[in-house]
Every structure is written in C-alpha cells, then in structure tokens.
C-alpha cells in the first residue's frame, strides 16, 4: 500500500503526495483553534510581572540577608523623607506669599545644617568607640522620625513646625551616616563597594518614586496630613525591619581594646580632593534646585510642577545609580567625579539658552544625575580607603561638608531674587572652574615630606 493511503497522515485533495512538516501546505492542527487574545495578554502580563518580581528580588537579595534587610530599611526611610518633604512643601512654600516663602525656605535651609552642630562632634566618636551600637542608632532614628512625623499632624501652621522639622532632620542625618557605616559590614562577601552603593541607591530611588507618586496624589486631597501620616507609617516600618539587621562584626570590632585610644583619622589625598569636588557638585545642585523652584513659583507654578521638578531630579539620580556600576568597571572614582562637574556645567549653560518648564525639568534631572554620580563614587572611594574603625567619623565629617555645601548653594537664590538666566550662567562657570581646579590637582603628583621622589619618578638630568 502506497504512502498516500496511509491513514496516519493528513491527505490534501488533488495532491499526489501528502504534505509534510516541511511542505508549505502543511499546517499543524492546533493552528486551526481559535485563540483567545485576552488569554495571550494575560499570559504576557503574568510573564512580565514574574520577570519584574524576579529583578526586584535579585536587587534586594544580591549581597546576602544583611544587605537585604538594610536595603528594605533604606527604601522605607527614603519613602518617609519624600513624604515628609511633600507634606512640608505645602506649608513652607506654596501656602504663603512669595516673600514669606523665601523666609521660610531660608529658615528651613539653616535648620538642615544645624543638626550637624549636634551630631557632628558626638556621633562619629560613638560609632567608632561602640560600633555595635550602629544598629541601635539606626533603628532609634527611624522610630523617632515616625513619631515626629505623626506629631506634626496637629502642628501644621504653628511655630512648633520648625522644631519638629529640626528633629526630623537630625534623625535623618543619623540614619544616613549609620547606613553608610553599616553597608560594608552588611555584605556577605567582599564586593565592589561602588556597586553596592549604587544598588542601594537604586532601591532608595524606587522607594522614593513610589512614595512620591502616592504622596502627590494624596496631597491633592489632604495637602499636609495625608503625606505626613504616610511618612510616619513608613518610618516606623523602617524601624521594625531595621531590628532584623545583624550586629556589626568586623576585625576592627573583634580586636578593639576597651578604653584604647582610637587611631588618628587619616584620609589619602585622593579622598580629600574627591570630597571637596563632590561638595562643589552638591553646592551647584542646591543652587540649581532652589533657583528653578523660585523661577517656577514666579510664573504661578502649582504643586504638581514642583513635584515634577523633584521627580526629574530623582530620575537623574536613578540614572546615575544604574550607570555608575558600569563606569566603575572601566574607570576609577576620580574621573566619575570630574564627569559629574562636567554634567553640571553643561546642563546650566544649555538651560540658560532656552529656559522653560521642560528645560527646568531637564536641568533638574541632570543635576540629580551629577550629584548621584559624584556621591556614589565618593562613597565607594571612602569606604575602600578608610579603615572600618574610623568610617563613622569619616562619614560624619563628609556628610557635614556636603550639607553645608548644599545650603551654601541654595541660600543664594533664596536670599537674592536672581534672574534665572544669570543664575544658570553663574552655575555653569562655577562648575567649570571647580572641574579645572580638581583636574589640575589630580595631575600634580603628591609631595613626599621625606624628600624622596615619588615611586616611579625619574630624576631630571642636567645638560
């Protein structure tokens, strides 16, 4: 019997040979079934959600249990900061006339520096002499912020707002310093610290972005109480998760002698220069944000416009948190700080030519990207160069300098109503000058106090 009469193969009328899988006339039977488009969309949606959840889970779990708990704590802490800023912005910035708004913002900026007069001399010594208290300080700061945020609900509009805001700023700085101190100890194995800093920064951006969108939506209904209530809940959640953090355990802690004098804090010349350059980026960041904010207020911008400005800055910081790990595999930290100054100068010069709402958002985004690049690069450089037993003091001094730089830059457009074009041009020239000075300092070899030429240098030959 021929192959055409084989009942196991489908027959095509008028064909001498039955179709095969390679034949253009062959169609598998399942193609004739009616496909449900909603089912395909559902399967695609489930697959996308699965990939997204896998990426988020990998983002948190890469680094071990200690890093995961620290990252969750940081995400809720950033969410609390974002919601608090949204709640206070309606009181300090938009709900009052322009002159009073400038006075309120100036007072708030001064309050951001004042916390370091309290924590600067003491926190570094506490962290260096009692490293195991780092976790307790982080948890206590988060719990205190939650309680203060909730206590602000009946105080909106009264002078008690500023003391409560001052307490929030003090506790926020304590969280930031303790988190930076704990990060190298929370990793399960030695890793590139720039990558770890960038990963936890990206997690903070995600937490702040979700909280910011939710806070702005709630602020349309309840401008102050809604965001502050959510901020209190987020801070208390950060405190609960922070209790699961492992106690700091390092060789410096295990071999610390009670009552022994701590070694002198010594930072390399590269760390000193990078810190000063990063402070320059932070000063430019503060100047640009406040300059753009008051420029938008003069054209009757609303809360959503101000939220777009902050959102653009957050997006820029998020981009930096994704690009810095890639750059760190190819270049060292110092060129990344130089690139941050270049981005700031380019953004300011460009926005001065065609300023508007779109230009303001792009400039804020580039300023956030520059600050994220410089900060993440500097954190990695400091964590790798400073020994574990002195990181607390090093981070306290660095964060103090960065906060002073931000306020010094932001207070100028707050106190002086500058034209936006002039302010952008001044920012561009300032960032360009800082870049030139920093690059020149990097090119100069370090001086050797002993009189011996640096390693690798050749003595000059006389003719």
Secondary structure, 3 states (H helix, E strand, C coil): CCHHHCCCCCCCCCCCCCCCCCCCCCCCHHHHCCCCHHHHHHHHHHHHHHHHHHHHHHHHHCCCHHHHHHHHHHHHHHHHHHHHHHHHHHHHHHCCCHHHHHHHHHHHHHHHHHHHHHHHHHHHHHHHHCHHHHHHHHHHHHHHHHHHHHHCHHHCCCCHHHHHHHHHHHHHHHHHHHHHHHHHHHCCCCCCHHHHHHHHHHHHHHHHHHHHHHHHHHHCCCCCHHHHHHHHHHHHHHHHHHCCCCCCCCHHHHCCCCCCCCCCCCCCHHHHHHHHHHHHHHHHHHHHHHHHHHHHHHCCCCHHHHHHHHHHHHHHHHHHHHHHHHHHCCCCHHHHHHHHHHHHHHHHHHHCCCCCHHHHHHHHHHHHHHHHHHHHHHHHHHHHHCCHHHHHHHHHHHHHHHHHHHHHHHHHHHHCCCCHHHHHHHHHHHHHHHHHHHHHHHHCCCCCCCCCCCCCCCCCCCC
